[in-house]
Amino acid sequence: MFWWIWISLLVNWAGAFTRPVLALSLTAGHGYPVSYAGFVIALIGLGGVLGTVAGGVLADRLGRRPTLVLAHVVTAVAMVALGAASGRWQLEAAAFAVGVGSVAARPAMNAALADVVPPADRPRAFSLNYWAVNVGVAVSAALTGVMVGFGYPVVFIADAAATALCALVVLLKVPETRPPFTPRARVARPPLRFDLRFAVFLLATLAIGSVYEQSATTLPVVMVGAGLTAGAFGLVQALNGLLIAFLQLPLTRWARRHRRRPLLVASALLIGWGFGLNFFAEGLLGYAVIALVWTVGEMLQMPVGSSVAADRAPSTQRGRYAALYTGAWSAAALLGPAGGGWLLDRGGPAAVWLACAALGALAAAGFAVGTKLPREVAASDARNGEHSPDPATGTGGGPSMERVAP
């Protein structure tokens, strides 16, 4: 089941053709100003906030499989509508729907992975997923350039077809994974209540996510302002993708031998202080070397953070917890660019990079506090036949993934 979920994810991202050319489609294709293109793209992010909540609740109530299929179908239909839209209100409604559908799938997928993968192997599972996303993005970026030659509508239709194929894979090959609601499980089901440590963990994720968003917002502006070309920034981004493609899986194997709490703390410091080091960067080589630092932090953060969020959730509330974790990244995608741009306008690059270093330190402290598994969650999962590890140690759980995965 894990590998079918993984294949569906790879198919989905390998067909994400619209992402690189949406702004060009709105400006060069439709003739809208750049400011309006930014507004439409922001509507996708706004829809993602709603999709995060809807996806988490539906994953727990309807099940992971129907939520995934529904989210992918909504995204595919909305993508076709976005490509065919001729008026502003049509573009805006379709963009919002794309955001709702595409993000709603993420909590359901994370919850499904937590259902089928033993806790001790979740970092590896989420690492494989993150690797698939990056490889898929590379494939889609390469194919998009070819398809644009046939017109922008072809790009949208191809993206929708890949998303529909992803839904078909889930429908045919992925059974429902939500834990059964037996009478005993209903008695043991913990109430949905305020989880202080998880709230701290989410705030730390929001902080480090806001720092990471500078890689696609303030960093290119600062590099061009320093006399480099847009192509130089493209090389830095390509280096980031290559490092993830070649080092993500070996780094994950190394990380499995270490406790999760120090890994998260280290990832926050590498990302935050890595971007802070841009204060001293000179020339393309300087920015490229510094990119190595924050990329290593990124490779540690993504799978380990997802694993901790999955481990912390009671088995009956995994969709909601996954939605909260996804929502922290969605909020970072909104707040990070806005905050970075505001600091850049008022304080220059130095203010941005100093803020990144400070947020990295705060996030590291938050991860140190927020990664301890509460006793109630462990006891509840044990009563329901599961064995959750302490996310700080990464120990415990069922059989290793090598013995259960095909």
DRENDO-1510 file (C-alpha; in Angstrom, 1 decimal, always signed):
<recs>
REC; n; res; u; v; w
REC; 1; MET; +0.0; +0.0; +0.0 .
REC; 2; PHE; +2.8; +2.4; +0.8 .
REC; 3; TRP; +4.4; +1.9; -2.6 .
REC; 4; TRP; +1.1; +2.5; -4.4 .
REC; 5; ILE; +0.6; +5.7; -2.5 .
REC; 6; TRP; +4.2; +6.7; -3.4 .
REC; 7; ILE; +3.6; +6.0; -7.1 .
REC; 8; SER; +0.4; +8.1; -7.0 .
REC; 9; LEU; +2.4; +11.0; -5.5 .
REC; 10; LEU; +5.2; +10.6; -8.1 .
REC; 11; VAL; +2.6; +10.6; -11.0 .
REC; 12; ASN; +0.9; +13.7; -9.5 .
REC; 13; TRP; +4.1; +15.8; -9.2 .
REC; 14; ALA; +5.6; +14.6; -12.5 .
REC; 15; GLY; +2.4; +16.0; -14.1 .
REC; 16; ALA; +2.5; +19.3; -12.2 .
REC; 17; PHE; +3.0; +21.2; -15.4 .
REC; 18; THR; +1.0; +24.3; -14.5 .
REC; 19; ARG; +3.1; +25.4; -11.5 .
REC; 20; PRO; +6.1; +26.8; -13.5 .
REC; 21; VAL; +4.0; +28.6; -16.2 .
REC; 22; LEU; +0.8; +29.8; -14.5 .
REC; 23; ALA; +2.1; +33.4; -14.1 .
REC; 24; LEU; +3.2; +33.4; -17.8 .
REC; 25; SER; -0.1; +32.0; -18.9 .
REC; 26; LEU; -1.9; +34.8; -17.1 .
REC; 27; THR; +0.4; +37.6; -18.4 .
REC; 28; ALA; +1.6; +36.5; -21.8 .
REC; 29; GLY; -1.4; +34.2; -22.6 .
REC; 30; HIS; -4.3; +36.3; -21.2 .
REC; 31; GLY; -2.6; +39.7; -21.2 .
REC; 32; TYR; -3.3; +40.4; -17.5 .
REC; 33; PRO; -0.8; +42.6; -15.5 .
REC; 34; VAL; +1.7; +40.9; -13.2 .
REC; 35; SER; -0.1; +42.2; -10.1 .
REC; 36; TYR; -3.2; +40.4; -11.1 .
REC; 37; ALA; -1.3; +37.2; -11.8 .
REC; 38; GLY; +0.1; +37.4; -8.3 .
REC; 39; PHE; -3.4; +37.9; -6.9 .
REC; 40; VAL; -4.6; +34.7; -8.7 .
REC; 41; ILE; -1.7; +32.7; -7.4 .
REC; 42; ALA; -2.4; +34.0; -3.9 .
REC; 43; LEU; -6.0; +32.7; -4.3 .
REC; 44; ILE; -4.5; +29.2; -4.8 .
REC; 45; GLY; -2.7; +29.6; -1.4 .
REC; 46; LEU; -5.9; +30.9; +0.2 .
REC; 47; GLY; -7.8; +27.9; -1.1 .
REC; 48; GLY; -5.1; +25.7; +0.3 .
REC; 49; VAL; -5.8; +27.0; +3.8 .
REC; 50; LEU; -9.4; +25.9; +3.5 .
REC; 51; GLY; -8.3; +22.6; +1.8 .
REC; 52; THR; -6.0; +21.8; +4.7 .
REC; 53; VAL; -8.9; +21.9; +7.2 .
REC; 54; ALA; -11.3; +20.1; +5.0 .
REC; 55; GLY; -8.8; +17.4; +4.1 .
REC; 56; GLY; -8.0; +16.6; +7.7 .
REC; 57; VAL; -11.6; +16.4; +8.9 .
REC; 58; LEU; -12.7; +14.4; +5.9 .
REC; 59; ALA; -9.8; +12.0; +6.3 .
REC; 60; ASP; -10.9; +11.2; +9.8 .
REC; 61; ARG; -14.6; +11.0; +9.1 .
REC; 62; LEU; -15.0; +9.7; +5.6 .
REC; 63; GLY; -11.7; +7.9; +5.4 .
REC; 64; ARG; -8.3; +8.4; +3.7 .
REC; 65; ARG; -9.2; +6.8; +0.4 .
REC; 66; PRO; -12.4; +8.7; -0.5 .
REC; 67; THR; -10.8; +12.0; +0.7 .
REC; 68; LEU; -7.8; +11.4; -1.6 .
REC; 69; VAL; -9.9; +10.5; -4.6 .
REC; 70; LEU; -12.3; +13.4; -4.1 .
REC; 71; ALA; -9.5; +15.9; -3.6 .
REC; 72; HIS; -7.7; +14.7; -6.8 .
REC; 73; VAL; -11.0; +14.8; -8.8 .
REC; 74; VAL; -11.8; +18.3; -7.6 .
REC; 75; THR; -8.2; +19.4; -8.5 .
REC; 76; ALA; -8.4; +17.9; -12.0 .
REC; 77; VAL; -11.8; +19.5; -12.8 .
REC; 78; ALA; -10.7; +22.9; -11.4 .
REC; 79; MET; -7.4; +22.7; -13.4 .
REC; 80; VAL; -9.3; +22.2; -16.7 .
REC; 81; ALA; -11.6; +25.1; -15.7 .
REC; 82; LEU; -8.6; +27.3; -14.9 .
REC; 83; GLY; -7.1; +26.6; -18.4 .
REC; 84; ALA; -10.4; +27.3; -20.1 .
REC; 85; ALA; -11.4; +30.4; -18.1 .
REC; 86; SER; -11.9; +33.6; -20.1 .
REC; 87; GLY; -13.0; +36.1; -17.5 .
REC; 88; ARG; -11.5; +37.2; -14.2 .
REC; 89; TRP; -14.2; +35.8; -11.9 .
REC; 90; GLN; -13.8; +32.4; -13.7 .
REC; 91; LEU; -10.0; +32.5; -13.2 .
REC; 92; GLU; -10.4; +33.4; -9.6 .
REC; 93; ALA; -12.9; +30.7; -8.7 .
REC; 94; ALA; -11.0; +28.0; -10.6 .
REC; 95; ALA; -7.7; +29.1; -8.9 .
REC; 96; PHE; -9.3; +28.9; -5.4 .
REC; 97; ALA; -10.8; +25.5; -6.2 .
REC; 98; VAL; -7.3; +24.2; -7.4 .
REC; 99; GLY; -5.9; +25.3; -4.0 .
REC; 100; VAL; -8.6; +23.6; -2.0 .
REC; 101; GLY; -8.4; +20.3; -3.9 .
REC; 102; SER; -4.6; +20.1; -4.2 .
REC; 103; VAL; -3.9; +20.8; -0.5 .
REC; 104; ALA; -6.9; +18.7; +0.8 .
REC; 105; ALA; -5.1; +15.6; -0.5 .
REC; 106; ARG; -2.0; +16.1; +1.7 .
REC; 107; PRO; -3.5; +15.5; +5.2 .
REC; 108; ALA; -5.3; +12.4; +3.9 .
REC; 109; MET; -2.1; +11.1; +2.3 .
REC; 110; ASN; +0.0; +11.8; +5.5 .
REC; 111; ALA; -2.6; +10.1; +7.6 .
REC; 112; ALA; -2.7; +7.0; +5.3 .
REC; 113; LEU; +1.1; +6.7; +5.5 .
REC; 114; ALA; +0.9; +6.9; +9.2 .
REC; 115; ASP; -1.7; +4.1; +9.1 .
REC; 116; VAL; +0.3; +1.6; +7.0 .
REC; 117; VAL; +3.9; +2.4; +7.9 .
REC; 118; PRO; +5.4; +1.3; +11.3 .
REC; 119; PRO; +6.4; +4.3; +13.4 .
REC; 120; ALA; +10.1; +3.5; +13.4 .
REC; 121; ASP; +10.1; +3.7; +9.6 .
REC; 122; ARG; +8.0; +6.8; +9.1 .
REC; 123; PRO; +11.1; +9.1; +8.6 .
REC; 124; ARG; +12.2; +6.9; +5.7 .
REC; 125; ALA; +8.7; +6.8; +4.2 .
REC; 126; PHE; +8.3; +10.6; +4.3 .
REC; 127; SER; +11.8; +10.9; +2.9 .
REC; 128; LEU; +10.9; +8.7; +0.0 .
REC; 129; ASN; +7.8; +10.9; -0.6 .
REC; 130; TYR; +9.8; +14.1; -0.5 .
REC; 131; TRP; +12.3; +12.6; -2.9 .
REC; 132; ALA; +9.5; +11.7; -5.2 .
REC; 133; VAL; +8.1; +15.2; -5.1 .
REC; 134; ASN; +11.4; +16.7; -6.1 .
REC; 135; VAL; +12.1; +14.2; -8.9 .
REC; 136; GLY; +8.5; +14.8; -10.1 .
REC; 137; VAL; +9.0; +18.5; -10.1 .
REC; 138; ALA; +12.2; +18.1; -12.1 .
REC; 139; VAL; +10.4; +15.9; -14.7 .
REC; 140; SER; +7.4; +18.2; -15.0 .
REC; 141; ALA; +9.7; +21.3; -15.4 .
REC; 142; ALA; +11.5; +19.6; -18.3 .
REC; 143; LEU; +8.3; +18.5; -20.0 .
REC; 144; THR; +6.5; +21.8; -19.5 .
REC; 145; GLY; +8.9; +23.6; -21.8 .
REC; 146; VAL; +8.0; +21.2; -24.6 .
REC; 147; MET; +4.2; +21.4; -24.0 .
REC; 148; VAL; +4.1; +25.2; -23.9 .
REC; 149; GLY; +5.0; +25.1; -27.6 .
REC; 150; PHE; +1.5; +23.6; -28.2 .
REC; 151; GLY; -0.3; +26.3; -26.3 .
REC; 152; TYR; -1.1; +27.0; -22.7 .
REC; 153; PRO; -4.4; +25.1; -22.7 .
REC; 154; VAL; -2.5; +21.9; -23.4 .
REC; 155; VAL; -0.4; +22.4; -20.2 .
REC; 156; PHE; -3.6; +22.7; -18.1 .
REC; 157; ILE; -5.2; +19.6; -19.7 .
REC; 158; ALA; -2.1; +17.5; -19.2 .
REC; 159; ASP; -1.8; +18.6; -15.6 .
REC; 160; ALA; -5.5; +17.6; -15.0 .
REC; 161; ALA; -4.9; +14.3; -16.7 .
REC; 162; ALA; -2.0; +13.4; -14.5 .
REC; 163; THR; -4.0; +14.4; -11.4 .
REC; 164; ALA; -6.9; +12.2; -12.6 .
REC; 165; LEU; -4.5; +9.3; -13.2 .
REC; 166; CYS; -3.3; +9.8; -9.6 .
REC; 167; ALA; -6.9; +9.5; -8.4 .
REC; 168; LEU; -7.3; +6.3; -10.4 .
REC; 169; VAL; -4.3; +4.7; -8.9 .
REC; 170; VAL; -5.6; +5.5; -5.4 .
REC; 171; LEU; -9.1; +4.2; -6.3 .
REC; 172; LEU; -7.8; +0.9; -7.8 .
REC; 173; LYS; -4.8; +0.1; -5.7 .
REC; 174; VAL; -5.1; +1.8; -2.3 .
REC; 175; PRO; -7.6; +0.3; +0.1 .
REC; 176; GLU; -9.0; +2.3; +3.1 .
REC; 177; THR; -6.4; +2.5; +5.8 .
REC; 178; ARG; -8.3; +4.3; +8.6 .
REC; 179; PRO; -8.3; +2.3; +11.8 .
REC; 180; PRO; -11.6; +0.5; +12.3 .
REC; 181; PHE; -14.0; +2.1; +14.8 .
REC; 182; THR; -14.6; -0.9; +17.1 .
REC; 183; PRO; -16.6; -0.4; +20.3 .
REC; 184; ARG; -13.4; -0.7; +22.2 .
REC; 185; ALA; -11.7; +1.9; +20.1 .
REC; 186; ARG; -14.6; +4.3; +20.6 .
REC; 187; VAL; -14.3; +4.0; +24.3 .
REC; 188; ALA; -10.5; +4.6; +24.1 .
REC; 189; ARG; -10.8; +7.5; +21.7 .
REC; 190; PRO; -9.2; +10.6; +23.2 .
REC; 191; PRO; -11.1; +13.9; +23.0 .
REC; 192; LEU; -9.8; +16.5; +20.5 .
REC; 193; ARG; -8.3; +19.0; +22.9 .
REC; 194; PHE; -5.6; +21.6; +23.0 .
REC; 195; ASP; -2.2; +20.0; +22.8 .
REC; 196; LEU; +0.3; +22.5; +24.1 .
REC; 197; ARG; +3.5; +20.7; +23.0 .
REC; 198; PHE; +2.1; +20.1; +19.5 .
REC; 199; ALA; +1.1; +23.8; +19.3 .
REC; 200; VAL; +4.8; +24.6; +20.1 .
REC; 201; PHE; +5.9; +22.2; +17.4 .
REC; 202; LEU; +3.5; +23.8; +14.9 .
REC; 203; LEU; +4.8; +27.3; +15.8 .
REC; 204; ALA; +8.4; +26.1; +15.3 .
REC; 205; THR; +7.3; +24.6; +11.9 .
REC; 206; LEU; +5.7; +28.0; +10.9 .
REC; 207; ALA; +8.9; +29.8; +11.9 .
REC; 208; ILE; +11.3; +27.6; +9.9 .
REC; 209; GLY; +8.8; +27.4; +7.0 .
REC; 210; SER; +8.7; +31.2; +6.8 .
REC; 211; VAL; +12.5; +31.2; +6.6 .
REC; 212; TYR; +12.5; +28.5; +3.9 .
REC; 213; GLU; +10.1; +30.5; +1.8 .
REC; 214; GLN; +12.9; +33.1; +1.3 .
REC; 215; SER; +14.5; +30.7; -1.1 .
REC; 216; ALA; +12.0; +31.6; -3.8 .
REC; 217; THR; +11.1; +35.1; -2.7 .
REC; 218; THR; +13.7; +37.4; -1.3 .
REC; 219; LEU; +16.8; +35.4; -2.2 .
REC; 220; PRO; +16.4; +35.9; -6.0 .
REC; 221; VAL; +15.7; +39.6; -5.5 .
REC; 222; VAL; +18.8; +40.0; -3.3 .
REC; 223; MET; +21.0; +38.0; -5.8 .
REC; 224; VAL; +19.9; +40.1; -8.7 .
REC; 225; GLY; +20.3; +43.3; -6.6 .
REC; 226; ALA; +23.9; +42.2; -5.9 .
REC; 227; GLY; +24.7; +42.2; -9.6 .
REC; 228; LEU; +24.0; +38.5; -10.4 .
REC; 229; THR; +21.6; +37.4; -13.2 .
REC; 230; ALA; +18.4; +35.5; -12.9 .
REC; 231; GLY; +20.2; +32.6; -14.5 .
REC; 232; ALA; +22.6; +32.6; -11.5 .
REC; 233; PHE; +19.7; +32.1; -9.2 .
REC; 234; GLY; +18.5; +29.3; -11.4 .
REC; 235; LEU; +21.8; +27.6; -10.9 .
REC; 236; VAL; +21.4; +27.8; -7.1 .
REC; 237; GLN; +17.9; +26.3; -7.3 .
REC; 238; ALA; +19.2; +23.6; -9.6 .
REC; 239; LEU; +22.0; +22.8; -7.1 .
REC; 240; ASN; +19.3; +22.5; -4.4 .
REC; 241; GLY; +17.3; +20.0; -6.5 .
REC; 242; LEU; +20.3; +17.9; -7.4 .
REC; 243; LEU; +21.4; +17.6; -3.8 .
REC; 244; ILE; +18.0; +16.4; -2.8 .
REC; 245; ALA; +17.8; +13.9; -5.7 .
REC; 246; PHE; +21.2; +12.4; -4.9 .
REC; 247; LEU; +21.6; +12.8; -1.1 .
REC; 248; GLN; +18.1; +12.6; +0.4 .
REC; 249; LEU; +17.9; +8.9; +0.6 .
REC; 250; PRO; +21.4; +8.3; +1.9 .
REC; 251; LEU; +21.0; +11.1; +4.4 .
REC; 252; THR; +17.8; +9.5; +5.6 .
REC; 253; ARG; +19.5; +6.2; +6.2 .
REC; 254; TRP; +22.1; +8.0; +8.3 .
REC; 255; ALA; +19.4; +9.9; +10.2 .
REC; 256; ARG; +17.6; +6.7; +11.2 .
REC; 257; ARG; +20.4; +6.0; +13.6 .
REC; 258; HIS; +19.9; +9.2; +15.5 .
REC; 259; ARG; +17.2; +10.6; +17.7 .
REC; 260; ARG; +14.6; +12.8; +16.0 .
REC; 261; ARG; +14.7; +15.7; +18.5 .
REC; 262; PRO; +18.3; +16.7; +17.8 .
REC; 263; LEU; +17.8; +16.1; +14.1 .
REC; 264; LEU; +14.9; +18.7; +14.1 .
REC; 265; VAL; +16.9; +21.1; +16.2 .
REC; 266; ALA; +19.9; +20.7; +13.8 .
REC; 267; SER; +17.7; +21.2; +10.8 .
REC; 268; ALA; +16.2; +24.4; +12.1 .
REC; 269; LEU; +19.7; +25.8; +12.8 .
REC; 270; LEU; +21.0; +24.8; +9.4 .
REC; 271; ILE; +18.0; +26.4; +7.6 .
REC; 272; GLY; +17.8; +29.5; +9.8 .
REC; 273; TRP; +21.5; +30.2; +10.1 .
REC; 274; GLY; +22.1; +28.9; +6.6 .
REC; 275; PHE; +19.9; +31.7; +5.2 .
REC; 276; GLY; +21.5; +34.1; +7.7 .
REC; 277; LEU; +24.9; +33.3; +6.2 .
REC; 278; ASN; +23.7; +35.1; +3.0 .
REC; 279; PHE; +24.6; +38.2; +4.9 .
REC; 280; PHE; +28.3; +37.4; +4.1 .
REC; 281; ALA; +27.7; +35.9; +0.6 .
REC; 282; GLU; +29.7; +37.3; -2.3 .
REC; 283; GLY; +29.2; +36.2; -5.9 .
REC; 284; LEU; +27.6; +33.1; -7.3 .
REC; 285; LEU; +30.1; +30.8; -5.5 .
REC; 286; GLY; +29.3; +32.3; -2.2 .
REC; 287; TYR; +25.5; +31.8; -2.6 .
REC; 288; ALA; +26.0; +28.3; -3.9 .
REC; 289; VAL; +28.1; +27.2; -1.0 .
REC; 290; ILE; +25.6; +28.7; +1.5 .
REC; 291; ALA; +22.8; +26.8; -0.4 .
REC; 292; LEU; +24.5; +23.6; +0.6 .
REC; 293; VAL; +24.0; +24.5; +4.2 .
REC; 294; TRP; +20.3; +25.2; +4.1 .
REC; 295; THR; +19.6; +22.3; +1.7 .
REC; 296; VAL; +21.0; +19.8; +4.2 .
REC; 297; GLY; +18.7; +21.4; +6.8 .
REC; 298; GLU; +15.8; +21.0; +4.4 .
REC; 299; MET; +16.5; +17.4; +3.8 .
REC; 300; LEU; +16.5; +16.7; +7.5 .
REC; 301; GLN; +13.5; +18.8; +8.3 .
REC; 302; MET; +10.9; +17.6; +5.8 .
REC; 303; PRO; +10.8; +13.8; +6.5 .
REC; 304; VAL; +11.5; +14.0; +10.2 .
REC; 305; GLY; +9.0; +16.8; +10.8 .
REC; 306; SER; +6.3; +14.9; +9.0 .
REC; 307; SER; +7.1; +11.8; +11.1 .
REC; 308; VAL; +6.9; +13.6; +14.4 .
REC; 309; ALA; +3.5; +15.1; +13.4 .
REC; 310; ALA; +2.3; +11.6; +12.5 .
REC; 311; ASP; +3.6; +10.0; +15.7 .
REC; 312; ARG; +2.1; +12.6; +17.9 .
REC; 313; ALA; -1.4; +12.1; +16.6 .
REC; 314; PRO; -3.8; +9.6; +18.2 .
REC; 315; SER; -4.8; +7.0; +15.6 .
REC; 316; THR; -8.4; +8.3; +15.5 .
REC; 317; GLN; -7.2; +11.9; +14.8 .
REC; 318; ARG; -4.3; +11.5; +12.3 .
REC; 319; GLY; -6.1; +13.4; +9.6 .
REC; 320; ARG; -6.7; +16.4; +11.8 .
REC; 321; TYR; -3.1; +16.5; +13.1 .
REC; 322; ALA; -1.8; +16.1; +9.5 .
REC; 323; ALA; -4.0; +19.0; +8.5 .
REC; 324; LEU; -2.6; +21.2; +11.3 .
REC; 325; TYR; +1.0; +20.3; +10.2 .
REC; 326; THR; +0.2; +21.0; +6.6 .
REC; 327; GLY; -1.6; +24.2; +7.6 .
REC; 328; ALA; +1.6; +25.4; +9.3 .
REC; 329; TRP; +3.5; +25.1; +6.0 .
REC; 330; SER; +0.5; +26.7; +4.1 .
REC; 331; ALA; +0.6; +29.6; +6.6 .
REC; 332; ALA; +4.4; +29.9; +6.1 .
REC; 333; ALA; +3.8; +30.1; +2.3 .
REC; 334; LEU; +1.6; +33.2; +3.0 .
REC; 335; LEU; +3.5; +34.9; +5.8 .
REC; 336; GLY; +7.1; +34.1; +4.7 .
REC; 337; PRO; +7.0; +36.0; +1.4 .
REC; 338; ALA; +5.0; +38.9; +2.9 .
REC; 339; GLY; +7.3; +39.2; +5.9 .
REC; 340; GLY; +10.5; +38.9; +3.9 .
REC; 341; GLY; +9.4; +41.5; +1.4 .
REC; 342; TRP; +8.4; +43.9; +4.1 .
REC; 343; LEU; +11.8; +43.5; +5.8 .
REC; 344; LEU; +13.7; +43.8; +2.5 .
REC; 345; ASP; +11.9; +47.1; +1.7 .
REC; 346; ARG; +12.5; +48.6; +5.1 .
REC; 347; GLY; +15.8; +47.2; +6.3 .
REC; 348; GLY; +17.5; +45.8; +3.2 .
REC; 349; PRO; +19.0; +42.3; +2.8 .
REC; 350; ALA; +20.8; +42.5; +6.3 .
REC; 351; ALA; +17.4; +42.7; +8.0 .
REC; 352; VAL; +16.1; +39.7; +6.2 .
REC; 353; TRP; +19.1; +37.4; +6.9 .
REC; 354; LEU; +19.3; +38.5; +10.6 .
REC; 355; ALA; +15.6; +37.7; +11.0 .
REC; 356; CYS; +16.2; +34.3; +9.3 .
REC; 357; ALA; +18.9; +33.5; +11.8 .
REC; 358; ALA; +16.8; +34.6; +14.8 .
REC; 359; LEU; +13.8; +32.6; +13.6 .
REC; 360; GLY; +16.0; +29.5; +13.1 .
REC; 361; ALA; +17.1; +29.8; +16.7 .
REC; 362; LEU; +13.6; +30.2; +17.9 .
REC; 363; ALA; +12.4; +27.2; +15.8 .
REC; 364; ALA; +15.2; +25.1; +17.2 .
REC; 365; ALA; +14.1; +25.8; +20.7 .
REC; 366; GLY; +10.5; +25.1; +19.7 .
REC; 367; PHE; +11.4; +21.7; +18.3 .
REC; 368; ALA; +13.4; +20.9; +21.4 .
REC; 369; VAL; +10.3; +21.5; +23.5 .
REC; 370; GLY; +7.6; +20.2; +21.1 .
REC; 371; THR; +8.8; +16.7; +20.1 .
REC; 372; LYS; +8.0; +14.8; +23.3 .
REC; 373; LEU; +5.2; +12.3; +22.8 .
REC; 374; PRO; +2.4; +12.7; +25.4 .
REC; 375; ARG; +1.6; +9.7; +27.5 .
REC; 376; GLU; -2.1; +9.9; +26.7 .
REC; 377; VAL; -1.4; +9.4; +22.9 .
REC; 378; ALA; +1.0; +6.5; +23.5 .
REC; 379; ALA; -1.5; +4.8; +25.9 .
REC; 380; SER; -4.4; +5.3; +23.6 .
REC; 381; ASP; -2.6; +3.9; +20.6 .
REC; 382; ALA; -1.5; +0.9; +22.7 .
REC; 383; ARG; -5.1; +0.2; +23.7 .
REC; 384; ASN; -6.0; +0.3; +20.0 .
REC; 385; GLY; -3.3; -2.2; +19.1 .
REC; 386; GLU; -0.6; +0.3; +18.0 .
REC; 387; HIS; +2.9; +1.1; +19.4 .
REC; 388; SER; +3.9; +4.7; +18.9 .
REC; 389; PRO; +7.5; +5.8; +19.5 .
REC; 390; ASP; +8.7; +8.8; +21.3 .
REC; 391; PRO; +9.4; +11.2; +18.4 .
REC; 392; ALA; +12.4; +12.5; +20.3 .
REC; 393; THR; +14.0; +9.1; +20.2 .
REC; 394; GLY; +12.5; +7.5; +17.1 .
REC; 395; THR; +12.4; +4.1; +18.8 .
REC; 396; GLY; +9.5; +1.7; +19.2 .
REC; 397; GLY; +6.9; +0.6; +16.7 .
REC; 398; GLY; +6.2; -2.4; +14.7 .
REC; 399; PRO; +8.3; -4.4; +12.2 .
REC; 400; SER; +10.7; -2.6; +10.0 .
REC; 401; MET; +9.6; -1.4; +6.6 .
REC; 402; GLU; +12.0; -3.7; +4.8 .
REC; 403; ARG; +10.0; -6.6; +6.0 .
REC; 404; VAL; +6.6; -5.3; +5.2 .
REC; 405; ALA; +7.0; -3.3; +2.0 .
REC; 406; PRO; +7.0; -5.1; -1.4 .
</recs>
